């Protein structure tokens, strides 16, 4: 199965600054997904990132706040911009290795972000 | 936004006991139901992907059932062990590859 390396694993950031999270996959995948889990809440999809096209954002998430890059089939970044304490969350990237199969999705180990 | 609910939110189990918990989801336009186990500081790990009404899947001491007509799935842990302590997430999978997660059931197994 695919292995995802996600960095950083955790960070404490000042409000008003930005943080870029990276995910590197050891195989080529078409779609990468970015999720957020705020304290006490469900994992929520932020956006879907396809190589060579603009990311598709879910309702409530905008590109100016969460710009995403997908330069190739193994790498993606999510930036959390102009952070506020409400952005304190766990951020996860995910891939579906075999679309349509019963294998499920593979996740990175997460970035635990605290904004102070 | 799809409404996926899990209950209970948390439970404590004595080592060796069996337990189960529920995931409810919209019964219309069903595509797939996923279960994941998420241990602290680790990646969520896929347990099952279920697509057929009446499906039952098993992985070691963990099994799951699916009722798509009434919109629920049960996850069972038989003979709980301390290593089963984790948060168990269910997710409703749609045909555009997106997952809608429940808030999870956190299981703590006491030795």
Interface residues (C-beta under 8 A of the other chain):
Chain A: X4 X31 X33 X35 X40 X41 X42 X43 X44 X45 X48 X59 X92 X94 X96 X99 X101 X102 X103 X104 X105 X106 X107 X108 X109 X110
Chain B: X1 X4 X32 X34 X36 X41 X42 X43 X44 X46 X47 X48 X49 X50 X51 X89 X91 X97 X98 X99 X100 X101 X102 X103 X104
